[in-house]
Amino acid sequence: MDSVRAAKPLFSDGLNLANLVVSSDILCNSWAAISAQIDGNHQSQSPSSSETVKIQEFEHPEYKIIAFVTPLVAASHLQEEADLVPSSSSETSEFQFLCSQDSPSFGINKAAISLFNALRDSKFCPLKAQVAKSSKSIPHIITGSCLGGSIASLFTLWLLRTLDSATKNRPLCITFGSSLIGDDGFQQAISQYSTWNSCFLHVAHMDDCFPRPFLLSTAERSLYRPFGTFLLCSDSGGACFEAPDTILTLMSRERNGGTADSQIFNYKSVIECLIQRLICKNHSAFSVLDADSFKAGINAQVAAIGLMQIQLQDSDSLWMPEKDILERKNQVLDPAKALNKMKVYLAYFEWYKKKCEDNDHSPGYYDSFKNKMFQRDHEVVKFKTELEMYWKSVVEEAEKRPHLPEARMRFRWLFAGTNYRRMVEPLHIAEYYKWGNRSYISNGRSKHFKLLEQWLDEHQKKPQNSVPNNSKMKKITSSITEDSCFWAHVEEARTTCRLLNSGGSNGAEIKNLVDFEKYVMGLLKSRAVTSDIFLESSSYMQWWREYEDVLSKQLMGTSHNSELIRYMNDGEYHCY
């Protein structure tokens, strides 16, 4: 099971997942767990009947299997229950967290959601709490067949929301002969969160009638859409597909023979065939496609599941969607590697910051970059651009994800994003004010900076005992000013001083300066600002000299003597 979690895909996460579950005993044991609960008395019943739903756990040395077996429902009966319950309905309230900016609504199959709701309080709530607790020490396989597979998928999705984003032992859901359970919005909501999408493997035989009732409900295009990876099988082999359009095209193909309308397909022989193919090939059951021969590879996979009758022109509609998925995945860097690369760029910024603070006459990195005084000030621009592009894409992706109770980002990314924001945003501020602009925070600040700050605030508001590595987060402030907009406040204060010194005075401007004094003093008391602000050529010290002129003209009033003024006049900042 460790290999399942650690596998790094060559082209397709699903391809590697399928190879791993076949090469290990996971697929075989999953079906065995389902078979163990099916007996001759498991007769066809209403899909809403929850009394005879069986949920059983099976212990294995490296993982635990939870199998869902529901009353046998005729495929024709399922087709009668093809209605979709919208996300706006109270019936789908447990899954409304899937709504996001890109997928604001979705629909779930009525038969599946009705049975899920019937079982939720009595069986699923205790089971979810138990799995969430034990998943810290052992992986779980959630499995089911026919309608039981639909329930297994919904339970897994419900469970994923509960698990902390940093949990390594995410459940793997394996369904056999399960019908589709959601529409396009449902598929998009899950697929845009690749970590969740990779938790689902759906096994379907081309002769099994149960996976296909909703595909034939409309003449032109099914309202239902698949998500996760589909392992489509026939007597001659199996093939993996991830593109929804390809899966729909293949599954909707009529074949001769097949199971009766109310007969559960026995996947035991199918799994044995896949294992035998693996032994004979001596490497993997499903070939990794060469991008240069992608069309031929898809055609070979189609032949492997017994659909030789597909015409050449039809095959274009199969391999193009799969190739699109391949290309998108190949364009995305491994997240951990990409983050490590950004850390190298940020290390250059730390060197740059130190070089700009070599002595008391240095301006500091904010003003050095603003005035482009040295060659290094120009060279750092390329690192700033690379970091900005990376973090904008990371934040955009995180914002699209379903609404989860935990942080939008795992702690590792939030920590790195905070480091980036505090180190790099001052340079954005420098560029903004260099050209005479005003009001950076309201008019010029990038959305990704705002969200990184918002998510950090949400993270820090959690109960202390539920926030891991909080002490590590505090260490960030030792070398970087905590408020990444500090220099924007300084620039606004300087503009106010110049306005007052030139004869323009009003109560609002004076209040702004008083508020700025309190703001700076608060940062100094909490050690949340770095000592480079006191370098003689820094913008802060320039503000202070301009502010002294304001004070000398008694524009702030004759009795104005704040804590910051005493701090600066007494020279205490030299010891900061």
C-alpha positions in Angstrom: 0.0 0.0 0.0 2.9 2.3 0.6 3.8 1.9 -3.1 0.3 3.1 -4.0 0.8 6.3 -2.1 4.3 6.9 -3.2 3.9 6.1 -6.9 4.9 9.0 -9.2 3.0 8.8 -12.5 4.8 8.8 -15.9 1.7 10.0 -17.8 -1.4 9.1 -15.8 -2.1 8.8 -12.1 -4.9 6.3 -12.9 -2.7 4.1 -15.0 -0.2 3.6 -12.2 -2.9 3.2 -9.7 -4.5 0.4 -11.8 -1.2 -1.4 -12.2 -0.5 -1.2 -8.5 -3.8 -2.5 -7.3 -3.6 -5.4 -9.8 0.0 -6.2 -9.1 -0.7 -6.2 -5.3 -3.6 -8.2 -3.7 -5.7 -5.0 -3.2 -8.1 -5.5 -6.2 -8.5 -9.3 -5.5 -9.1 -8.7 -1.8 -11.6 -5.9 -2.5 -13.8 -8.1 -4.6 -13.4 -11.0 -2.1 -14.7 -8.7 0.6 -17.8 -7.9 -1.5 -18.4 -11.6 -2.5 -18.2 -12.7 1.2 -21.4 -10.6 1.9 -23.4 -11.7 -1.1 -25.6 -14.7 -0.5 -28.5 -16.4 -2.2 -31.0 -14.5 0.0 -29.8 -11.1 -1.2 -32.8 -10.6 -3.4 -33.9 -7.6 -5.5 -35.4 -4.8 -3.3 -36.2 -1.2 -3.4 -33.0 1.0 -3.8 -34.2 3.0 -0.8 -34.3 0.0 1.5 -31.5 0.5 4.1 -32.3 -2.3 6.5 -30.4 -4.9 4.6 -27.4 -2.8 3.6 -24.3 -4.6 4.8 -21.1 -2.8 5.9 -18.2 -5.0 6.9 -14.6 -4.5 7.7 -11.8 -6.8 6.7 -8.4 -6.6 8.3 -5.2 -7.1 6.3 -1.6 -6.7 7.4 -1.0 -3.5 5.5 -4.5 -2.0 5.1 -8.2 -2.4 6.0 -11.0 -2.9 3.6 -14.6 -1.6 4.2 -17.1 -3.2 1.9 -20.6 -1.9 1.1 -23.1 -4.4 -0.2 -26.6 -3.1 -0.9 -29.9 -4.8 -1.8 -29.8 -6.1 -5.3 -31.5 -3.6 -7.6 -32.4 -4.3 -11.2 -30.6 -2.2 -13.7 -33.9 -1.2 -15.2 -35.1 -0.1 -11.8 -32.0 2.1 -11.5 -32.7 3.6 -14.9 -36.1 4.7 -13.5 -34.2 6.5 -10.7 -32.1 8.5 -13.2 -33.2 11.9 -11.8 -30.5 14.2 -10.5 -30.9 16.0 -7.1 -29.5 19.5 -7.4 -26.9 20.9 -5.0 -29.4 23.5 -3.9 -31.6 20.8 -2.4 -31.4 19.9 1.3 -31.0 16.3 0.2 -27.4 17.1 -1.0 -26.5 19.3 2.0 -23.7 17.0 3.1 -21.9 17.6 -0.3 -22.4 21.3 -0.7 -18.8 21.8 0.2 -18.1 20.7 -3.4 -19.4 24.0 -4.7 -16.6 26.3 -5.8 -15.9 29.3 -7.9 -15.6 27.1 -11.1 -18.3 24.6 -10.1 -21.0 26.5 -8.4 -23.6 23.8 -8.7 -24.0 20.0 -9.3 -26.4 17.1 -9.3 -26.3 13.7 -7.6 -28.3 10.6 -8.6 -31.5 10.4 -6.6 -31.3 6.7 -5.8 -27.7 7.0 -4.5 -28.2 10.2 -2.4 -31.5 8.9 -0.9 -29.9 5.7 0.3 -26.8 7.6 1.6 -29.0 9.9 3.6 -31.0 7.0 5.0 -27.8 5.4 6.3 -25.9 8.6 7.3 -26.8 9.1 10.9 -27.2 5.4 12.0 -24.2 3.9 10.2 -22.0 6.4 8.3 -21.4 9.0 11.0 -19.9 6.5 13.5 -18.0 4.8 10.7 -16.6 8.1 9.4 -15.3 9.0 12.9 -13.7 5.6 13.3 -12.0 5.7 9.9 -10.8 9.3 10.3 -9.1 8.3 13.6 -7.6 5.0 12.4 -6.5 6.4 9.0 -3.5 8.1 10.8 -2.0 4.6 11.3 -3.4 2.4 8.5 -4.7 3.0 4.9 -8.3 2.1 4.1 -9.8 0.6 1.0 -13.5 1.6 0.5 -15.3 -0.8 -1.9 -18.7 -1.8 -3.2 -20.5 -3.1 -6.2 -23.5 -1.9 -8.2 -25.4 0.6 -6.0 -23.1 -0.3 -3.1 -20.3 1.1 -5.2 -22.2 4.4 -5.6 -22.6 4.5 -1.8 -18.9 3.7 -1.4 -18.0 6.6 -3.7 -20.2 9.1 -1.7 -18.9 7.9 1.6 -15.3 8.2 0.4 -16.0 11.7 -0.8 -17.7 12.6 2.5 -14.7 11.1 4.4 -12.1 13.0 2.3 -13.7 16.3 3.4 -13.2 15.3 7.1 -9.6 14.2 6.8 -6.9 16.8 7.4 -5.3 18.0 4.1 -1.9 16.7 5.4 -3.1 13.2 5.9 -0.9 10.7 4.0 -3.2 7.7 4.3 -6.1 8.9 2.1 -8.7 6.2 1.4 -8.8 4.5 -1.9 -12.2 3.8 -3.3 -12.6 0.8 -5.6 -16.0 0.2 -7.2 -17.1 -2.8 -9.3 -19.9 -2.4 -11.8 -21.1 0.9 -10.3 -23.3 3.3 -12.2 -22.4 7.0 -12.5 -23.6 9.1 -9.7 -23.2 12.8 -10.7 -23.5 15.3 -13.5 -20.9 17.5 -15.2 -20.7 19.9 -12.2 -20.1 17.0 -9.8 -17.3 15.6 -12.0 -15.7 19.0 -12.4 -15.8 19.7 -8.6 -14.0 16.5 -7.9 -11.6 16.5 -10.9 -10.3 20.0 -10.2 -8.9 18.7 -6.9 -6.5 16.1 -8.3 -5.7 14.7 -4.9 -9.3 13.6 -4.4 -9.8 12.5 -8.0 -6.9 10.0 -7.8 -8.7 8.3 -4.8 -11.2 6.6 -7.1 -10.8 3.6 -9.3 -14.0 2.3 -11.0 -13.8 -1.3 -12.5 -16.4 -2.0 -15.1 -16.8 -5.0 -17.4 -18.2 -4.3 -20.9 -20.8 -7.1 -20.4 -22.0 -5.7 -17.1 -25.3 -3.9 -17.4 -25.1 -2.1 -14.1 -22.6 0.6 -14.9 -24.6 1.8 -17.9 -28.3 2.5 -17.1 -27.8 6.3 -17.0 -25.8 6.4 -20.2 -28.8 5.4 -22.3 -31.3 7.7 -20.7 -30.9 10.5 -23.3 -30.5 10.2 -27.0 -27.7 12.7 -27.6 -25.6 13.2 -24.4 -25.8 11.7 -21.0 -26.5 14.1 -18.1 -24.1 11.9 -16.1 -20.4 12.3 -16.2 -17.6 9.9 -14.8 -14.8 11.0 -12.5 -11.7 9.3 -11.3 -10.0 6.4 -13.2 -12.0 3.8 -15.1 -10.6 0.3 -15.6 -12.7 -1.1 -18.4 -12.5 -4.8 -18.9 -13.6 -7.6 -21.2 -12.7 -11.3 -21.5 -9.7 -10.3 -23.6 -8.2 -7.9 -21.2 -8.5 -4.4 -19.7 -7.6 -0.8 -20.3 -7.5 2.4 -18.2 -9.1 5.7 -19.2 -9.5 9.1 -17.4 -11.1 11.4 -19.9 -14.8 11.6 -19.3 -15.8 11.8 -22.9 -13.7 8.7 -23.8 -15.2 6.7 -20.9 -18.8 7.7 -21.9 -18.1 6.8 -25.6 -16.8 3.3 -24.7 -19.3 2.5 -22.0 -22.2 3.4 -24.2 -21.2 0.9 -26.9 -23.7 -1.9 -27.1 -22.3 -5.5 -26.9 -23.9 -8.8 -27.5 -24.7 -11.0 -24.5 -23.9 -9.7 -21.0 -25.5 -10.1 -17.6 -29.2 -10.3 -17.0 -30.9 -7.1 -15.8 -30.9 -8.2 -12.2 -27.8 -10.3 -12.0 -24.6 -9.2 -10.3 -21.6 -9.6 -12.5 -18.8 -11.8 -11.0 -15.6 -10.0 -11.3 -13.5 -12.8 -9.8 -12.5 -14.3 -13.2 -11.9 -10.8 -14.6 -9.4 -10.0 -11.9 -7.7 -13.4 -12.3 -7.3 -12.6 -16.0 -5.7 -9.3 -15.3 -3.3 -10.9 -12.8 -2.4 -13.5 -15.4 -1.7 -10.9 -18.0 0.6 -9.2 -15.5 2.5 -12.4 -14.8 2.9 -13.1 -18.6 4.0 -9.5 -19.4 6.3 -9.5 -16.4 6.1 -5.8 -15.8 2.7 -4.1 -15.9 -0.9 -5.1 -16.8 -1.5 -1.8 -18.6 1.0 -0.2 -20.8 2.2 3.3 -20.4 1.5 5.0 -23.7 4.3 6.6 -25.8 3.2 10.2 -26.6 4.5 9.8 -30.2 2.2 6.8 -30.8 -0.7 7.9 -28.6 -3.4 7.2 -31.1 -2.1 3.7 -31.9 -1.9 3.1 -28.1 -5.5 4.1 -27.5 -6.6 2.0 -30.4 -4.7 -1.0 -28.9 -6.4 -0.4 -25.5 -9.8 -0.2 -27.2 -9.1 -3.5 -28.9 -8.1 -4.9 -25.5 -11.6 -4.4 -24.1 -13.2 -6.1 -27.2 -14.4 -3.1 -29.1 -12.8 -3.8 -32.5 -15.8 -2.5 -34.3 -15.0 1.1 -33.6 -14.3 2.8 -36.9 -11.2 4.8 -37.6 -12.9 8.1 -37.6 -14.6 7.3 -34.2 -11.2 6.6 -32.6 -10.3 10.3 -32.9 -13.0 11.1 -30.3 -11.3 8.6 -27.9 -7.6 9.4 -28.1 -7.8 13.2 -28.3 -9.4 13.7 -24.8 -6.9 11.2 -23.3 -4.0 13.0 -25.0 -5.3 16.3 -23.6 -5.1 14.9 -20.1 -1.6 13.5 -20.8 -0.3 16.9 -22.0 -1.8 18.8 -19.1 -0.2 16.5 -16.6 3.1 16.7 -18.4 3.0 20.5 -18.3 2.6 20.5 -14.5 5.7 20.1 -12.4 5.8 17.8 -9.5 4.4 20.0 -6.7 7.2 19.1 -4.2 9.9 19.7 -6.8 8.4 23.0 -8.0 8.1 24.2 -4.4 11.7 23.3 -3.7 12.8 25.2 -6.8 10.9 28.2 -5.5 12.7 27.9 -2.2 16.0 28.2 -4.1 14.8 31.4 -5.7 13.7 32.7 -2.3 17.2 31.9 -0.9 18.6 34.3 -3.5 16.3 36.9 -2.1 17.6 36.4 1.3 21.2 36.8 0.0 20.0 39.9 -1.9 18.4 41.4 1.3 21.7 40.9 3.3 23.8 42.5 0.5 21.5 45.5 0.6 22.1 45.9 4.4 25.9 45.6 4.5 26.4 48.8 6.4 24.6 51.7 8.0 24.8 53.7 4.8 23.1 51.0 2.8 19.4 51.8 1.9 18.0 48.4 2.6 16.6 46.0 0.0 13.3 47.9 -0.4 14.9 51.2 -1.4 17.8 49.6 -3.2 15.3 47.8 -5.5 13.1 50.9 -5.8 15.9 53.0 -7.1 17.8 50.3 -9.0 21.1 51.4 -7.7 23.2 48.3 -8.4 23.4 45.5 -10.9 22.0 43.1 -8.4 18.8 45.2 -8.3 18.2 44.3 -11.9 19.2 40.7 -11.6 16.7 40.0 -8.9 13.8 40.9 -11.2 13.9 37.5 -12.9 13.6 35.7 -9.6 10.8 37.9 -8.5 8.9 37.2 -11.8 9.4 33.4 -11.5 8.2 33.4 -7.9 5.2 35.6 -8.7 4.1 33.3 -11.6 4.4 30.2 -9.5 2.5 31.5 -6.5 -0.2 33.1 -8.6 -0.9 29.7 -10.1 -0.7 27.9 -6.7 -3.2 30.4 -5.2 -5.5 30.2 -8.2 -5.6 26.4 -8.0 -6.2 26.5 -4.2 -9.0 29.0 -4.6 -10.8 26.7 -7.1 -10.9 23.8 -4.7 -14.1 22.7 -2.9 -14.8 24.6 0.3 -13.1 22.5 3.0 -13.1 23.0 6.8 -9.4 23.0 7.0 -6.9 25.5 5.4 -7.0 26.1 1.7 -3.3 25.0 1.6 -1.4 22.4 3.4 0.8 23.9 6.1 4.0 23.3 4.1 2.7 25.5 1.2 1.1 28.1 3.6 4.4 28.4 5.4 6.3 28.8 2.1 3.7 31.2 0.7 3.9 33.4 3.8 7.7 33.5 3.5 7.3 34.5 -0.2 4.7 37.2 0.5 6.7 38.8 3.3 9.9 38.8 1.3 8.7 39.6 -2.2 5.7 41.9 -1.8 7.8 44.8 -0.6 9.4 44.8 -4.1 6.0 45.0 -5.7 5.2 48.0 -3.4 8.5 49.6 -4.4 7.7 49.4 -8.1 4.2 50.7 -7.5 5.3 53.9 -5.6 8.3 54.5 -7.8 6.0 55.9 -10.5 4.0 58.2 -8.2 1.0 55.9 -7.5 -1.0 56.0 -4.3 -3.2 53.7 -2.2 -1.4 50.4 -3.0 -3.4 48.3 -0.6 -6.8 49.3 -2.1 -5.8 49.9 -5.7 -2.5 48.1 -6.5 -2.3 44.9 -4.4 -2.4 41.6 -6.2 -5.2 39.2 -5.3 -2.8 36.3 -4.6 -1.1 38.4 -1.9 -4.5 39.2 -0.3 -5.5 35.5 -0.3 -2.2 34.3 1.1 -2.6 36.8 4.0 -6.3 35.8 4.5 -5.5 32.1 4.6 -2.7 32.7 7.1 -5.1 34.7 9.3 -7.6 31.8 9.2 -4.9 29.3 10.0 -3.8 31.3 13.1 -7.3 31.7 14.4 -7.6 27.9 14.9 -7.4 26.5 18.4 -3.7 26.3 19.3 -3.8 22.5 19.8 -5.1 21.9 16.3 -2.5 24.0 14.5 0.7 22.0 13.8 4.1 23.5 13.7 2.8 26.9 14.9 6.2 27.7 16.5 7.8 27.2 13.1 5.5 29.9 11.6 6.6 32.4 14.3 10.2 32.0 13.2 9.4 33.6 9.9 9.3 37.0 11.6 12.9 36.8 12.8 14.3 37.9 9.5 11.4 39.4 7.6 8.9 42.2 8.5 5.7 40.5 9.5 3.3 42.9 7.6 4.2 42.6 4.0 2.5 45.9 3.3 4.6 47.8 5.9 6.4 49.8 3.2 3.1 50.8 1.6 2.1 52.4 5.0 5.5 54.2 5.0 5.0 55.5 1.5 1.5 56.8 2.4 2.8 58.4 5.6 5.6 60.2 3.5 3.0 61.5 1.1 1.0 62.9 4.0 4.0 64.6 5.5 4.9 66.2 2.2 1.3 67.4 1.9 1.4 68.9 5.4 4.8 70.5 4.9 3.6 72.2 1.6 0.8 73.9 3.5 -2.1 71.4 2.9 -3.6 70.5 6.2 -6.7 68.8 7.3 -7.8 66.7 10.2 -7.9 63.5 8.2 -4.3 63.8 7.2 -3.2 64.4 10.8 -5.2 61.5 12.0 -3.6 59.2 9.4 -0.1 60.2 10.8 -1.3 59.5 14.4 -2.6 56.1 13.3 0.7 55.4 11.5 2.7 56.2 14.7 0.6 53.7 16.7 0.9 51.1 13.9 4.8 51.3 13.9 5.0 51.3 17.7 2.9 48.2 17.8 5.2 46.4 15.4 8.3 47.5 17.4 6.8 46.2 20.6 6.0 42.8 19.2 9.4 42.6 17.3 7.4 42.2 14.1 9.6 44.5 12.0 13.2 44.0 11.1 16.0 46.5 11.9 16.7 47.4 8.3 14.0 50.1 8.5 16.4 52.1 10.7 19.1 52.3 8.1 19.8 56.0 7.5 18.9 55.9 3.8 15.7 53.9 4.2 12.3 55.3 3.3 11.2 54.9 6.9 14.1 57.2 8.2 13.3 59.6 5.4 9.7 59.7 6.7 11.0 60.3 10.2 13.0 63.4 9.0 10.0 64.7 7.1 7.8 64.1 10.1 10.3 66.0 12.3 9.7 69.0 10.0 5.9 68.5 10.5 6.4 68.5 14.3 8.7 71.5 14.3 6.0 73.5 12.6 3.6 72.3 15.3 1.3 71.1 12.6 0.4 68.2 14.8 -0.4 70.5 17.8 1.9 71.9 20.5 1.3 69.1 22.9 1.7 66.1 20.6 4.4 63.8 22.1 3.6 60.2 21.3 5.4 57.0 22.4 7.0 56.6 18.9 8.3 60.2 19.0 10.0 59.6 22.4 11.4 56.3 21.1 12.9 57.9 18.1 14.2 61.1 19.8 15.8 59.1 22.6 17.6 57.0 20.0 16.3 53.7 21.4 16.0 52.4 17.8 19.8 52.1 17.7 19.5 49.2 20.1 16.7 47.5 18.2 
